[in-house]
Amino acid sequence: MQETTPQHADPLEKDDCYLTAFAAFREAHPEFDVEALESLRARDYARLDDLGHTYLDYTGGGLYAQSQIDAHMQMLHGGVYGNPHSSNPTSKVMTQLAEQARAAVLRTFNASPDDYAVIFTQNASGALKLVGESYPFGPGSAYLLTFDNHNSVNGIREFARSKGASITYVPVLPPDLRMDEARLESLLDAAQPDAHNLFAYPGQSNFSGAQHSLEWIERAQAKGWNVLLDAAAFAPTNRLDLSRWQPDFVSLSFYKIFGYPTGVGALIVRRAVLGKLHRPWFAGGTITIASVQGDGYYLQEGEAGFEDGTIDYLNIPAVEIGLKHIESVGIDTIHTRVLALTDWLIKALLDLRHANGAPLVHFYGPTNTDRRGGTVTFNLFDPAGKLFDYREVEAEANVLNISLRTGCFCNPGAGEQAHGITRDDLADCFGQGHERMTFEEFIRVMSTREKDAVGAVRVSTGVASNFADVYRFVQFVGTFLDRQA
């Protein structure tokens, strides 16, 4: 009987160039435990190799493990669960599971339940909206944020503006796109001490991968600021210890960390500041009493007053399952793997030069592994320095089953500073009285600039990434060498 090749067999195993590169990688990064990763990948992420996927979009969304799905399905098959807003037997079981998940979140981030509360939301954006609508902005208040915040953090400015607060952005400086720390210090010093002031920044930029020092949390608080840390891009591959760093608000999306479920996020909030937040409305689940004829209501105390309606109670237990999975792998192990792969990837891309010596790759963000994560953003340029359209790059990657991301990644400020886009450049798009502009019209207007691109290519590694993933990607990028854009 003729032997058949296993579906998961990797042709790279017989590629001499790959084997040479892999050996060099292992020598340069002895901390990278290849055997443990391959065992994890075969056990929990075999579908990647079985289906021939090179997944490099972990900043966009994490991947779930097979064991997570199995455990969640076993839970659902093995019980009867009801809406937790009751005291019947099925509700009591569900309430207990939800509270276990809440406690698991606090344990993961080493946060005392006396100091922090976990409010379940639909995602990080929902967590940020809670802060924006509830924070007591007013005349004299200040909302300070960095240029490289996600749009969900940028959106809080509309709540701040409507209540009369000032809004100021801290620049991030090319080429590494790190915060202008001297400017930040002066802006923090300028706040009115008796006002409600909020400073928001990402632990890790989802555009550049640059990580901003968590020391700014305590420094800002000492100057009279509440601090919002967007940890959506940071938490999947870095340890966040809330006993050491104590921001007032932390926003998370759990699917970014472990892939499943996709409809649950959280706002982790210091109990000391929870009383500052005032909801602009009430809903089922958030109140103890409401009256039609009495025209009044009383909000629930603590986190329950912020979880609108019925929580996603059948999916919330999957959060604890996902956190246990990440714990079993080890967040420090994930961090080590991601940095090793990122180090090799950046160096390999820097080595790609056209025959005339011109670089193929132009990076936006740090080109080493100092204070950065596994998000790598860049554009490709031909030998004459002309840009390859990032949409063309993505289309060619799609043919090879390589999943990456292109555009501005919901982070317009970082993109504007990376690409040298100025306020004057944007005047034709956002001038007073300007009609609504479509994305295609925006691209067309901005493409008339004789500067850089208006978008980029982003790849990112995560819990199940291996050397073959980044090697395949570099081989793909190499196909643009000595081509004309």
Backbone torsions as a table, in degrees:
resi	resn	phi	psi	omega
1	MET	NA	134.6	-177.0
2	GLN	-73.9	135.0	178.7
3	GLU	-72.8	145.5	174.7
4	THR	-111.7	147.5	179.0
5	THR	-77.2	130.8	177.3
6	PRO	-56.0	145.5	-176.4
7	GLN	-59.9	-28.9	-175.3
8	HIS	-92.2	3.6	-179.6
9	ALA	-60.9	135.9	-175.6
10	ASP	-103.6	118.0	179.7
11	PRO	-61.8	-19.9	178.5
12	LEU	-64.6	-21.6	-178.7
13	GLU	-63.7	-17.0	178.7
14	LYS	-112.0	10.8	-178.8
15	ASP	-94.0	113.3	-176.5
16	ASP	-61.0	-39.7	-179.8
17	CYS	-63.6	-42.2	177.9
18	TYR	-63.5	-46.5	-177.8
19	LEU	-62.2	-37.3	177.2
20	THR	-66.3	-44.4	179.5
21	ALA	-65.1	-39.8	179.9
22	PHE	-64.1	-42.2	178.8
23	ALA	-62.9	-41.7	178.5
24	ALA	-65.3	-39.2	178.0
25	PHE	-61.9	-44.7	-178.6
26	ARG	-65.8	-35.0	178.2
27	GLU	-69.4	-39.6	-179.5
28	ALA	-73.4	-25.7	-175.9
29	HIS	-131.2	71.6	179.8
30	PRO	-64.8	-17.6	179.4
31	GLU	-73.4	-13.2	-177.3
32	PHE	-82.2	108.8	-176.2
33	ASP	-84.2	91.1	-175.3
34	VAL	-62.7	-45.1	-174.5
35	GLU	-63.5	-42.6	-179.8
36	ALA	-65.2	-40.3	179.6
37	LEU	-66.4	-44.9	-178.9
38	GLU	-65.1	-34.1	175.6
39	SER	-64.8	-44.4	177.0
40	LEU	-60.9	-44.5	-176.8
41	ARG	-66.0	-41.6	178.7
42	ALA	-67.5	-33.9	-176.5
43	ARG	-80.5	-41.3	-168.9
44	ASP	-119.5	-15.5	-176.5
45	TYR	-133.2	30.6	-176.2
46	ALA	-60.2	-25.8	-177.8
47	ARG	-62.0	-25.7	177.4
48	LEU	-59.0	-50.8	-178.3
49	ASP	-79.2	-35.4	179.0
50	ASP	-61.1	-35.9	-177.9
51	LEU	-99.3	0.7	175.8
52	GLY	71.4	37.8	-178.9
53	HIS	-98.6	137.4	167.4
54	THR	-109.1	101.0	-173.3
55	TYR	-96.7	115.3	-178.3
56	LEU	-132.4	45.4	-179.8
57	ASP	-133.8	42.3	-178.5
58	TYR	-66.6	-27.6	176.3
59	THR	-70.0	-28.5	175.0
60	GLY	-75.5	-38.1	179.7
61	GLY	-173.2	133.5	177.4
62	GLY	-73.1	170.7	176.9
63	LEU	-107.4	138.5	178.5
64	TYR	-84.5	152.1	176.1
65	ALA	-89.0	149.1	177.5
66	GLN	-59.4	-36.9	-178.7
67	SER	-64.9	-30.9	176.5
68	GLN	-63.0	-47.6	-178.3
69	ILE	-64.1	-42.9	-179.9
70	ASP	-60.3	-45.3	-178.0
71	ALA	-65.5	-39.6	-179.4
72	HIS	-68.8	-42.4	179.1
73	MET	-63.9	-37.7	177.8
74	GLN	-62.7	-40.5	177.3
75	MET	-62.0	-45.6	-177.7
76	LEU	-67.0	-39.3	179.4
77	HIS	-68.1	-29.0	-169.5
78	GLY	-96.3	6.8	-177.5
79	GLY	-150.6	173.0	173.4
80	VAL	-120.8	122.5	-171.1
81	TYR	-125.7	133.3	-179.5
82	GLY	-117.0	171.0	176.4
83	ASN	-54.9	125.6	-174.3
84	PRO	-69.3	-8.1	-179.0
85	HIS	-81.5	53.8	178.3
86	SER	-163.9	179.5	179.0
87	SER	-121.4	16.9	176.9
88	ASN	-75.6	168.2	-172.9
89	PRO	-58.0	-43.3	-178.7
90	THR	-69.7	-33.0	177.3
91	SER	-69.3	-39.6	-179.8
92	LYS	-62.9	-41.6	178.5
93	VAL	-62.4	-43.3	-178.3
94	MET	-67.7	-38.8	176.9
95	THR	-60.0	-42.8	179.5
96	GLN	-62.4	-42.7	-179.8
97	LEU	-65.8	-39.0	178.6
98	ALA	-65.0	-41.0	179.5
99	GLU	-69.4	-32.7	174.6
100	GLN	-63.0	-40.5	178.8
101	ALA	-66.1	-39.6	178.5
102	ARG	-61.9	-43.6	179.2
103	ALA	-66.5	-35.5	179.4
104	ALA	-65.2	-36.7	176.4
105	VAL	-62.2	-45.4	179.6
106	LEU	-62.9	-41.3	178.7
107	ARG	-63.5	-42.5	-178.0
108	THR	-58.1	-39.4	-177.5
109	PHE	-101.0	15.0	174.8
110	ASN	51.9	46.3	-178.8
111	ALA	-110.0	130.0	178.7
112	SER	-71.8	136.6	175.6
113	PRO	-64.9	-16.6	174.4
114	ASP	-75.5	-25.0	-175.8
115	ASP	-101.6	-30.1	-173.4
116	TYR	-130.1	149.0	172.9
117	ALA	-118.0	149.1	177.0
118	VAL	-110.2	118.5	177.0
119	ILE	-106.4	117.0	178.9
120	PHE	-76.9	134.9	178.6
121	THR	-130.8	-178.6	179.0
122	GLN	-80.0	-19.7	179.1
123	ASN	-176.9	-175.6	178.2
124	ALA	-64.1	-35.9	179.1
125	SER	-62.5	-39.5	176.9
126	GLY	-64.4	-37.2	177.0
127	ALA	-63.6	-42.9	-179.3
128	LEU	-68.2	-37.0	176.9
129	LYS	-63.0	-37.4	176.3
130	LEU	-57.5	-45.0	178.8
131	VAL	-64.3	-47.8	-176.0
132	GLY	-59.4	-44.2	-175.5
133	GLU	-78.8	-20.3	-172.6
134	SER	-106.4	-17.9	-177.0
135	TYR	-69.7	139.6	-173.6
136	PRO	-81.1	56.7	173.3
137	PHE	-60.2	153.6	176.0
138	GLY	-170.6	176.9	176.1
139	PRO	-54.3	131.4	-176.2
140	GLY	94.1	-19.0	176.4
141	SER	-74.3	162.7	179.0
142	ALA	-134.3	138.5	170.4
143	TYR	-115.7	114.1	-177.3
144	LEU	-114.7	131.0	-179.1
145	LEU	-150.0	157.5	-178.9
146	THR	-84.6	157.0	179.8
147	PHE	-60.0	-29.0	-171.3
148	ASP	-96.8	30.2	175.0
149	ASN	-80.3	151.9	172.9
150	HIS	-64.8	155.3	-178.7
151	ASN	-59.3	-27.0	178.5
152	SER	-68.2	-27.1	173.6
153	VAL	-80.9	-40.4	175.2
154	ASN	-56.8	-37.4	-176.2
155	GLY	-63.0	-24.0	178.0
156	ILE	-61.0	-25.2	-179.4
157	ARG	-59.8	-28.1	-179.4
158	GLU	-69.6	-36.5	173.1
159	PHE	-65.5	-44.6	-178.6
160	ALA	-62.2	-44.5	-179.1
161	ARG	-63.2	-41.6	-177.2
162	SER	-65.7	-21.0	-179.9
163	LYS	-102.4	7.9	174.3
164	GLY	88.9	11.3	179.3
165	ALA	-81.5	155.3	174.1
166	SER	-82.5	153.4	-178.4
167	ILE	-129.3	124.6	-178.1
168	THR	-136.4	137.8	178.0
169	TYR	-105.6	137.5	173.3
170	VAL	-92.5	123.5	-178.3
171	PRO	-65.5	153.1	165.0
172	VAL	-111.9	138.2	-166.6
173	LEU	-104.1	125.1	173.5
174	PRO	-63.9	155.2	4.0
175	PRO	-87.8	-18.8	-174.8
176	ASP	-80.6	-14.8	179.3
177	LEU	59.9	42.5	173.6
178	ARG	-94.9	160.0	-178.8
179	MET	-61.3	143.6	169.6
180	ASP	-76.9	92.9	-169.7
181	GLU	-69.9	-31.1	176.8
182	ALA	-65.3	-42.1	178.1
183	ARG	-65.6	-41.4	178.7
184	LEU	-60.8	-44.7	-179.4
185	GLU	-58.0	-44.6	-178.2
186	SER	-67.7	-36.2	179.1
187	LEU	-70.3	-37.2	176.2
188	LEU	-64.1	-36.1	180.0
189	ASP	-70.2	-21.0	-172.3
190	ALA	-85.3	-5.0	-175.5
191	ALA	-70.3	148.0	172.8
192	GLN	-74.1	122.7	-172.7
193	PRO	-66.0	-24.4	-177.1
194	ASP	-95.2	6.5	-179.4
195	ALA	-102.0	170.3	175.2
196	HIS	-90.8	112.2	-174.6
197	ASN	-121.5	134.7	-176.9
198	LEU	-125.1	127.8	176.5
199	PHE	-113.7	125.8	-176.6
200	ALA	-124.6	132.7	175.5
201	TYR	-155.1	158.3	179.3
202	PRO	-88.0	140.3	172.5
203	GLY	-62.1	-33.9	176.7
204	GLN	-143.9	130.7	179.1
205	SER	-68.1	131.2	176.2
206	ASN	-79.9	-2.3	176.6
207	PHE	-94.7	-54.5	-171.1
208	SER	-104.2	-16.8	-172.7
209	GLY	81.9	-6.2	179.2
210	ALA	-63.9	137.3	178.3
211	GLN	-105.4	133.2	-179.8
212	HIS	-98.7	140.3	-172.9
213	SER	-58.6	132.6	175.8
214	LEU	-73.5	-10.0	177.2
215	GLU	-64.5	-21.0	179.2
216	TRP	-67.0	-18.8	179.0
217	ILE	-61.5	-56.4	-177.6
218	GLU	-67.5	-37.0	-179.0
219	ARG	-64.6	-41.7	179.6
220	ALA	-68.6	-41.6	-179.8
221	GLN	-62.6	-35.5	179.2
222	ALA	-66.7	-19.9	179.7
223	LYS	-99.4	10.1	174.2
224	GLY	96.7	20.6	-178.4
225	TRP	-108.7	144.4	160.0
226	ASN	-84.4	147.3	-174.9
227	VAL	-121.5	127.8	174.1
228	LEU	-106.7	117.9	177.8
229	LEU	-104.5	115.8	173.7
230	ASP	-83.7	108.8	-175.5
231	ALA	-104.8	14.2	-175.0
232	ALA	-60.5	-40.4	-179.6
233	ALA	-90.6	-19.5	-176.0
234	PHE	-83.6	-46.1	-169.9
235	ALA	-63.2	-31.1	-176.9
236	PRO	-62.4	-26.4	-176.0
237	THR	-132.8	14.0	-178.8
238	ASN	-139.6	148.2	177.2
239	ARG	-81.6	128.1	175.1
240	LEU	-115.1	108.1	-175.8
241	ASP	-102.2	104.7	-176.6
242	LEU	-81.4	0.9	168.6
243	SER	-84.5	-23.7	178.6
244	ARG	-94.0	-47.1	178.7
245	TRP	-109.3	129.5	-171.2
246	GLN	-126.9	66.3	174.3
247	PRO	-63.6	158.7	179.3
248	ASP	-76.4	-32.9	-178.8
249	PHE	-137.4	138.8	175.0
250	VAL	-131.5	127.1	178.9
251	SER	-106.3	139.8	-175.6
252	LEU	-142.6	149.1	164.2
253	SER	-120.6	122.5	-174.5
254	PHE	-70.9	-28.1	179.0
255	TYR	-66.3	-23.3	175.4
256	LYS	-68.2	-27.9	-176.1
257	ILE	-88.2	-47.8	-175.0
258	PHE	-138.4	18.2	165.6
259	GLY	82.7	-31.8	-174.2
260	TYR	-149.5	132.1	6.1
261	PRO	-84.4	162.0	-177.0
262	THR	-94.3	-7.4	-174.4
263	GLY	-107.9	22.8	-177.5
264	VAL	-133.7	128.1	172.1
265	GLY	-131.4	-168.5	-179.4
266	ALA	-156.1	148.6	164.7
267	LEU	-109.7	116.2	173.9
268	ILE	-95.6	121.4	-171.5
269	VAL	-129.9	139.5	176.1
270	ARG	-66.7	131.0	-179.3
271	ARG	-61.5	-28.3	-178.9
272	ALA	-65.2	-23.8	-179.3
273	VAL	-109.7	-4.8	-178.4
274	LEU	-58.3	-34.7	-179.8
275	GLY	-68.4	-15.2	177.5
276	LYS	-75.7	-21.2	-174.4
277	LEU	-83.4	134.4	-179.0
278	HIS	-128.2	115.2	-178.6
279	ARG	-68.7	140.0	178.1
280	PRO	-83.7	-1.3	179.2
281	TRP	-158.0	179.1	173.4
282	PHE	-135.2	162.8	-177.7
283	ALA	-149.6	174.9	175.4
284	GLY	-57.8	133.9	-180.0
285	GLY	93.8	-25.6	-176.8
286	THR	-91.6	-6.5	-173.5
287	ILE	-121.0	154.8	170.7
288	THR	-91.3	-40.9	179.7
289	ILE	-141.9	139.9	169.3
290	ALA	-141.7	146.6	-178.1
291	SER	-132.5	140.9	174.2
292	VAL	-79.9	-54.7	-176.8
293	GLN	-74.2	-31.3	177.9
294	GLY	-79.1	-11.6	176.2
295	ASP	51.7	48.2	179.7
296	GLY	-153.1	173.1	178.2
297	TYR	-160.3	160.1	173.6
298	TYR	-128.3	123.2	179.7
299	LEU	-72.4	150.3	169.7
300	GLN	-61.9	151.3	175.5
301	GLU	-82.4	153.4	174.9
302	GLY	69.1	-150.6	-172.7
303	GLU	-63.8	-29.7	-176.8
304	ALA	-61.4	-27.4	179.3
305	GLY	-73.2	-5.0	-177.4
306	PHE	-118.1	-1.6	-179.7
307	GLU	-100.2	96.3	-171.1
308	ASP	-69.3	129.3	178.1
309	GLY	66.8	-155.5	179.1
310	THR	-84.0	128.5	177.9
311	ILE	-65.2	162.4	-179.7
312	ASP	-75.3	72.2	-162.3
313	TYR	-69.8	-26.6	178.3
314	LEU	-78.4	-23.8	179.1
315	ASN	-92.0	-25.7	-176.3
316	ILE	-59.5	-37.0	175.1
317	PRO	-60.3	-25.4	177.5
318	ALA	-68.2	-19.1	175.5
319	VAL	-65.9	-46.0	177.9
320	GLU	-62.2	-40.1	178.0
321	ILE	-60.9	-44.6	179.5
322	GLY	-64.5	-40.7	179.3
323	LEU	-65.6	-37.5	177.1
324	LYS	-65.6	-35.8	177.7
325	HIS	-63.7	-47.1	179.1
326	ILE	-62.7	-38.0	177.7
327	GLU	-63.6	-38.3	-179.6
328	SER	-67.0	-32.9	175.9
329	VAL	-77.3	-43.3	-179.4
330	GLY	102.0	116.5	-178.5
331	ILE	-64.3	-33.5	177.8
332	ASP	-69.7	-34.2	175.6
333	THR	-65.2	-44.9	177.9
334	ILE	-59.9	-44.9	179.9
335	HIS	-58.3	-45.4	-179.0
336	THR	-62.9	-45.2	179.9
337	ARG	-61.8	-46.5	-176.5
338	VAL	-62.7	-42.6	179.9
339	LEU	-66.5	-37.9	178.3
340	ALA	-63.6	-46.3	179.3
341	LEU	-65.5	-39.1	179.6
342	THR	-65.5	-40.5	177.8
343	ASP	-59.0	-49.0	-179.7
344	TRP	-65.1	-42.0	-177.7
345	LEU	-61.3	-48.4	-178.5
346	ILE	-62.5	-45.4	-179.3
347	LYS	-63.0	-40.2	179.8
348	ALA	-66.0	-38.6	178.6
349	LEU	-70.0	-36.8	177.1
350	LEU	-63.6	-28.4	-178.6
351	ASP	-76.4	-12.4	-176.5
352	LEU	-80.7	110.4	180.0
353	ARG	-131.1	144.5	176.9
354	HIS	-68.2	168.4	-178.3
355	ALA	-58.7	-28.3	179.4
356	ASN	-85.7	4.4	177.7
357	GLY	91.8	-9.0	-179.4
358	ALA	-70.3	140.3	179.7
359	PRO	-70.4	142.7	175.5
360	LEU	-79.8	-35.3	-170.1
361	VAL	-111.2	132.5	172.7
362	HIS	-117.8	120.5	-174.8
363	PHE	-90.7	152.0	171.0
364	TYR	-120.7	97.1	-176.9
365	GLY	128.8	-177.8	-176.4
366	PRO	-61.7	140.1	177.7
367	THR	-105.4	24.8	170.7
368	ASN	-142.9	-175.6	-176.0
369	THR	-100.9	17.6	176.9
370	ASP	-79.2	118.9	177.0
371	ARG	51.1	52.7	175.4
372	ARG	-148.0	164.1	177.3
373	GLY	-108.6	-161.6	-173.9
374	GLY	-91.0	18.3	177.3
375	THR	-96.2	122.7	-176.2
376	VAL	-125.2	122.3	-175.1
377	THR	-123.3	138.3	-173.5
378	PHE	-164.2	173.2	167.8
379	ASN	-130.4	162.1	179.0
380	LEU	-110.0	139.0	-179.6
381	PHE	-128.0	144.0	-178.2
382	ASP	-79.9	178.8	-176.4
383	PRO	-58.4	-26.5	179.6
384	ALA	-89.9	2.6	179.4
385	GLY	86.2	14.9	179.1
386	LYS	-90.5	140.4	-174.5
387	LEU	-73.2	134.9	165.3
388	PHE	-80.9	126.6	179.0
389	ASP	-57.5	126.0	-177.0
390	TYR	-61.0	-27.0	178.2
391	ARG	-69.4	-33.1	175.3
392	GLU	-67.3	-41.0	178.6
393	VAL	-60.5	-45.4	-179.6
394	GLU	-63.6	-41.9	-179.2
395	ALA	-60.7	-41.2	179.3
396	GLU	-70.6	-34.3	176.5
397	ALA	-66.2	-37.6	-179.5
398	ASN	-59.2	-38.5	-179.6
399	VAL	-60.0	-32.1	-177.8
400	LEU	-94.3	9.7	-179.7
401	ASN	63.5	32.8	174.3
402	ILE	-99.0	119.8	179.3
403	SER	-95.9	113.7	174.6
404	LEU	-133.7	-173.6	-178.5
405	ARG	-135.1	146.7	178.4
406	THR	-134.1	163.1	178.8
407	GLY	118.9	-141.9	177.8
408	CYS	-114.1	-0.9	169.8
409	PHE	62.2	36.6	180.0
410	CYS	56.3	30.3	-177.9
411	ASN	-136.1	69.1	-172.1
412	PRO	-64.9	-33.3	-177.5
413	GLY	-64.1	-45.9	178.0
414	ALA	-63.2	-41.1	179.4
415	GLY	-63.2	-41.5	180.0
416	GLU	-63.2	-41.4	-179.0
417	GLN	-75.5	-34.2	178.2
418	ALA	-65.6	-40.6	-174.6
419	HIS	-94.2	3.8	177.8
420	GLY	71.0	26.8	179.1
421	ILE	-80.6	128.6	-175.2
422	THR	-104.9	170.9	175.8
423	ARG	-59.0	-39.7	179.3
424	ASP	-64.3	-37.7	178.1
425	ASP	-60.1	-33.2	-174.4
426	LEU	-90.5	-5.3	-175.3
427	ALA	-58.9	-36.3	-178.7
428	ASP	-73.0	-13.0	-178.2
429	CYS	-100.3	-32.4	-173.7
430	PHE	-128.7	26.8	177.9
431	GLY	-68.5	163.3	-178.9
432	GLN	-61.5	133.5	177.9
433	GLY	76.4	4.9	-178.7
434	HIS	-70.2	136.8	178.4
435	GLU	-69.0	159.9	-179.8
436	ARG	-58.2	134.6	-177.2
437	MET	-111.0	135.7	175.7
438	THR	-78.2	164.0	178.3
439	PHE	-61.4	-40.8	-179.1
440	GLU	-63.7	-39.6	177.8
441	GLU	-66.0	-38.7	178.9
442	PHE	-62.0	-46.5	179.0
443	ILE	-60.1	-41.7	-178.5
444	ARG	-64.5	-43.2	-180.0
445	VAL	-65.7	-46.0	-176.0
446	MET	-71.1	-25.2	-179.5
447	SER	-71.8	-10.1	177.3
448	THR	-78.8	-11.1	179.1
449	ARG	-70.8	141.0	176.7
450	GLU	-93.3	53.5	-179.4
451	LYS	-127.0	-134.1	-177.3
452	ASP	-91.2	-165.9	-178.4
453	ALA	-75.6	176.4	171.8
454	VAL	-115.7	8.9	177.0
455	GLY	-160.3	177.6	-175.8
456	ALA	-152.7	178.1	176.4
457	VAL	-106.1	135.1	179.6
458	ARG	-128.9	130.8	172.5
459	VAL	-124.3	152.3	-178.7
460	SER	-153.2	144.5	-179.1
461	THR	-107.0	164.6	-177.0
462	GLY	-158.4	-154.3	-168.5
463	VAL	-55.9	-35.6	-174.7
464	ALA	-108.2	8.8	-177.7
465	SER	-70.8	139.2	175.5
466	ASN	-126.3	178.4	-175.7
467	PHE	-64.5	-35.2	-179.7
468	ALA	-59.9	-34.0	179.4
469	ASP	-61.4	-51.2	-176.6
470	VAL	-73.0	-31.9	177.8
471	TYR	-64.0	-46.3	178.6
472	ARG	-59.4	-39.7	-178.4
473	PHE	-65.8	-43.1	178.9
474	VAL	-63.0	-38.5	176.5
475	GLN	-61.8	-39.8	176.9
476	PHE	-63.2	-48.1	-179.7
477	VAL	-60.2	-35.1	179.7
478	GLY	-61.8	-19.3	178.5
479	THR	-70.5	-10.5	177.8
480	PHE	-89.3	-5.5	179.8
481	LEU	-62.2	133.1	175.7
482	ASP	61.2	20.5	170.5
483	ARG	-95.6	155.3	175.7
484	GLN	-94.9	136.7	178.7
485	ALA	-74.9	NA	NA
